Amino acid sequence: MKLRFLYLLLPLLFAGCAQHPNSALPKNSTWTIQQAQLEQLTHWSLSGKLGIFTPNNRDSVDIYWQQSGQDFHIRLSALLGLKSIDIQKRGNETVIIDMDGQRHHSNDTEQLITDLTGFVLPIEYLQQWIKGNPSNASYQLNDRQQVSNLLGGTQNTELWSITYNDYRTVNQTNLPHKLQLTRGDLRLKFSISQWHLPPKT
């Protein structure tokens, strides 16, 4: 049960305006402007697929992630949606509902994940990293002034390496649609099919 739960939960943690992204990216935006846009983007959702690769296993799940300020709801689904795991953070409390419907509560999101899976996942930073915002990380930019890769994490854990590809413009904001996270022998590959952002005011 624990191993099955692990492989379903991992993808999720890592991994608006429902409109199709435009691949024609503006070339005159500076990184300062783009990062300011990403910092101000606090309410969004995404859907897509997440591949999980270890030396002995390869798995793929559907992922839905809704971010509302500091709160979030992440749903991971496999087996045509017949099995799913929900991670919900509201205020200081996180609740994880596993595949058997059991509810697990904590005020420490990362510790709860570690207790249930045996892995430390950087959910605090992923809320920024998945947008292409290199919070608490060293990074490099591509020729369009977008983050192409970063290296970051807490001082107490092994650093995460992330590579980004396939940026597209969604509601005037450049967002990655493909990214890969690597730490040790664990590799997480996100393929985001759609971002949903609030309309520009």
C-alpha positions as CSV (number, residue, x, y, z in Angstrom):
1,M,0.0,0.0,0.0
2,K,2.7,2.4,1.0
3,L,4.7,1.9,-2.2
4,R,1.6,2.2,-4.4
5,F,0.7,5.4,-2.5
6,L,4.2,6.8,-3.0
7,Y,4.2,6.5,-6.7
8,L,0.8,8.1,-7.0
9,L,1.6,10.9,-4.6
10,L,5.1,11.9,-5.8
11,P,4.0,13.3,-9.2
12,L,1.4,15.6,-7.7
13,L,3.7,17.4,-5.4
14,F,6.1,18.2,-7.9
15,A,4.2,18.4,-10.5
16,G,-6.7,29.9,-15.7
17,C,-8.8,31.7,-18.3
18,A,-9.3,28.4,-19.9
19,Q,-7.8,29.4,-23.2
20,H,-5.4,27.7,-25.5
21,P,-1.8,29.0,-25.1
22,N,-0.3,31.0,-27.9
23,S,3.2,29.7,-29.0
24,A,4.1,33.2,-30.4
25,L,6.1,34.6,-27.5
26,P,6.9,38.3,-27.1
27,K,10.6,38.8,-27.6
28,N,11.0,42.2,-26.0
29,S,10.0,41.4,-22.5
30,T,12.9,41.7,-20.0
31,W,13.5,39.1,-17.3
32,T,12.7,41.7,-14.6
33,I,9.2,42.3,-16.1
34,Q,8.6,38.6,-16.6
35,Q,9.6,37.7,-13.0
36,A,7.4,40.4,-11.6
37,Q,4.5,38.9,-13.5
38,L,5.2,35.5,-12.1
39,E,5.5,36.9,-8.6
40,Q,2.1,38.5,-8.9
41,L,0.5,35.4,-10.3
42,T,-0.9,33.9,-7.1
43,H,-4.1,32.3,-8.3
44,W,-3.9,29.7,-11.1
45,S,-4.5,26.1,-12.0
46,L,-3.0,23.6,-14.4
47,S,-3.7,20.2,-15.7
48,G,-1.5,17.7,-17.5
49,K,0.5,14.5,-16.9
50,L,3.4,13.7,-14.7
51,G,5.9,10.9,-15.3
52,I,7.8,9.4,-12.4
53,F,11.1,7.7,-13.1
54,T,13.3,5.7,-10.7
55,P,15.9,3.0,-11.4
56,N,13.3,0.3,-11.0
57,N,10.0,1.9,-12.0
58,R,8.3,4.2,-14.5
59,D,4.8,5.5,-13.8
60,S,2.5,8.2,-15.3
61,V,-0.4,10.0,-13.7
62,D,-2.8,12.8,-14.5
63,I,-2.3,15.9,-12.4
64,Y,-4.6,18.8,-11.5
65,W,-3.2,21.6,-9.4
66,Q,-5.1,24.7,-8.2
67,Q,-3.2,27.4,-6.4
68,S,-5.0,30.1,-4.4
69,G,-2.5,32.4,-2.7
70,Q,-0.7,30.2,-0.1
71,D,-3.4,27.5,-0.3
72,F,-3.6,24.7,-2.8
73,H,-5.5,21.7,-4.0
74,I,-3.6,19.0,-5.9
75,R,-5.3,15.9,-7.3
76,L,-3.4,13.0,-8.7
77,S,-5.3,10.4,-10.8
78,A,-4.4,7.1,-12.3
79,L,-6.1,4.1,-13.8
80,L,-8.5,6.2,-15.9
81,G,-9.5,8.3,-12.9
82,L,-10.6,5.3,-10.8
83,K,-7.9,5.9,-8.3
84,S,-6.9,9.4,-7.0
85,I,-5.1,11.1,-4.2
86,D,-6.0,14.6,-2.9
87,I,-3.7,17.0,-1.2
88,Q,-5.4,20.1,0.2
89,K,-3.7,23.0,2.2
90,R,-6.0,25.6,3.8
91,G,-4.4,28.1,6.1
92,N,-2.0,26.2,8.4
93,E,-3.5,22.7,7.9
94,T,-2.8,20.2,5.2
95,V,-5.1,17.2,4.6
96,I,-4.1,14.3,2.4
97,I,-6.8,11.9,1.3
98,D,-5.3,8.6,0.2
99,M,-6.6,6.1,-2.3
100,D,-8.5,4.2,0.4
101,G,-10.3,7.4,1.5
102,Q,-8.2,7.8,4.7
103,R,-7.6,11.3,5.8
104,H,-4.2,12.4,7.1
105,H,-3.8,15.8,8.9
106,S,-0.8,18.0,9.7
107,N,0.2,21.6,9.9
108,D,3.5,20.7,8.2
109,T,2.9,19.8,4.6
110,E,6.3,18.6,3.7
111,Q,6.6,16.5,6.9
112,L,3.2,14.9,6.3
113,I,4.4,14.0,2.8
114,T,7.6,12.6,4.2
115,D,5.7,10.5,6.8
116,L,3.5,9.0,4.2
117,T,6.0,8.4,1.4
118,G,9.5,8.4,2.9
119,F,10.5,11.2,0.5
120,V,11.2,14.9,1.1
121,L,9.5,17.0,-1.6
122,P,10.0,20.8,-2.0
123,I,6.3,21.7,-2.2
124,E,7.0,25.1,-0.8
125,Y,9.3,26.0,-3.7
126,L,7.4,24.1,-6.3
127,Q,4.6,26.5,-6.0
128,Q,7.0,29.0,-7.6
129,W,9.2,26.7,-9.6
130,I,6.4,25.2,-11.7
131,K,5.6,28.7,-13.0
132,G,9.3,29.2,-14.1
133,N,10.0,31.5,-11.2
134,P,13.4,30.5,-9.6
135,S,12.6,31.2,-6.0
136,N,15.5,30.2,-3.6
137,A,17.5,28.9,-6.6
138,S,20.4,29.7,-8.9
139,Y,19.3,29.8,-12.5
140,Q,20.1,30.4,-16.2
141,L,18.0,32.2,-18.8
142,N,17.5,31.3,-22.4
143,D,17.7,33.9,-25.3
144,R,14.1,34.9,-24.7
145,Q,14.8,35.8,-21.1
146,Q,13.0,32.8,-19.6
147,V,14.4,30.4,-17.1
148,S,16.0,27.4,-18.9
149,N,17.3,25.6,-15.8
150,L,17.6,26.1,-12.1
151,L,19.3,24.4,-9.1
152,G,17.7,25.0,-5.7
153,G,16.2,23.7,-2.5
154,T,16.8,23.9,1.2
155,Q,20.2,23.6,2.8
156,N,19.2,20.4,4.7
157,T,18.3,18.4,1.6
158,E,19.8,17.4,-1.7
159,L,19.3,20.1,-4.3
160,W,16.8,19.8,-7.1
161,S,17.8,20.4,-10.7
162,I,15.1,21.5,-13.1
163,T,15.1,22.0,-16.8
164,Y,12.4,23.9,-18.7
165,N,11.1,23.7,-22.2
166,D,8.1,24.7,-24.4
167,Y,7.2,28.1,-22.9
168,R,4.0,29.6,-24.3
169,T,2.0,32.7,-23.6
170,V,-1.2,32.3,-21.6
171,N,-3.1,35.5,-20.9
172,Q,0.0,37.7,-21.6
173,T,2.2,35.6,-19.2
174,N,5.0,33.2,-20.4
175,L,4.6,29.8,-18.7
176,P,6.5,26.5,-19.1
177,H,4.6,23.6,-20.5
178,K,7.3,21.0,-20.1
179,L,9.7,20.7,-17.2
180,Q,11.8,18.0,-15.6
181,L,12.9,17.8,-12.0
182,T,15.8,15.6,-10.9
183,R,17.2,14.8,-7.5
184,G,19.5,11.8,-7.1
185,D,18.0,8.9,-9.0
186,L,14.4,10.3,-9.0
187,R,13.2,12.1,-12.1
188,L,9.8,13.8,-12.4
189,K,8.7,14.9,-15.9
190,F,5.8,17.4,-16.2
191,S,3.8,17.8,-19.4
192,I,1.3,20.6,-18.8
193,S,-1.6,20.6,-21.3
194,Q,-3.3,23.7,-20.0
195,W,-2.8,26.6,-17.6
196,H,-5.8,28.6,-16.3
197,L,-5.1,32.1,-15.2
198,P,-7.4,34.9,-13.9
199,P,-8.3,37.5,-16.6
200,K,-6.1,40.6,-16.7
201,T,-7.7,43.7,-15.2
